[in-house]
Every structure is written in C-alpha cells, then in structure tokens.
Amino acid sequence: MFADKRDTTRRFFIEVWRKHLAKTPLEPLESMILDVLLMHPEYQQMLQPDVVDKDFLPEMGETNPFLHLGLHIAIREQLSTDRPAGIRTVYQALRAKARDVHELEHKILECLAETLWLAQRNNTLPDEQAYLAQLKRLL
C-alpha cells in the first residue's frame, strides 16, 4: 500500500514535469509542484518514469528527490492553512530576515523532516508545538 502511494506521488511529479515541458496548462496544485521543481534543476533529469520504483538509500549517500520536493510542498501547504497554528506568523518573521526564500525553506524543511522522523520513530503523531519551537529557534 505504501509503495503504491509512493509510486502514484512520483508519477504525479513526473507528469507535472512532462506537462511543463509540453507547455500544457497546469492545475493549481500542479503549478505549486512546478514551482518547487523549477527551484531544483539538480532533480529535473530524474523526472523520468524509470525512477518510479527506485529506492534512494541515505546509507549509500543518496538523497530522495521526491521526499525533498514533497517536504517543500508540505511546507507550502502548512503556510496556506496555517497549520500548525502560528506557522504563518513564524514564517513571516523568518522571511523578513531571510536573504533567500529557497534557503529558508531548506532550514524549515530540516525541522519538518526531524519532526516527522521523531514521530515515526516513536510511533506518535508529529509534535506540532515542538516543530514550531524549532522554527522559532531559527529566528
């Protein structure tokens, strides 16, 4: 079941890139994904159907481009819904100090990834307050 969701998500990213290259109109979610894809030229050549089944192993020094891109999208969704409550305010304060939005997203992404990893390790829901506290420490 997890693999199917993973494969579906990967195929969606690949399809967004294909539509971009073909200059096909995009839906709003596809446009958000394209914005993130355009920020990562190092991943664009990987957006091929043959990577749908590929495992990216951190112990082999590999970065999972789909996980990385997905975390960027998760951050943008968090900001659009202000969930966890208060993230938008913290982000605006961080953004006021940031020189580069992409670099800022990477700092937030690290906090989000750690929060998700801890939740998975502890078999709990992500601790939203701990996540917000991490983000506030970036100020």
Secondary structure as UniProt FT lines:
FT   HELIX           2..21
FT   TURN            22..23
FT   HELIX           28..38
FT   HELIX           41..44
FT   TURN            45..46
FT   HELIX           49..51
FT   TURN            52..53
FT   HELIX           58..60
FT   HELIX           65..81
FT   TURN            85..86
FT   HELIX           87..97
FT   HELIX           101..122
FT   HELIX           128..137
//
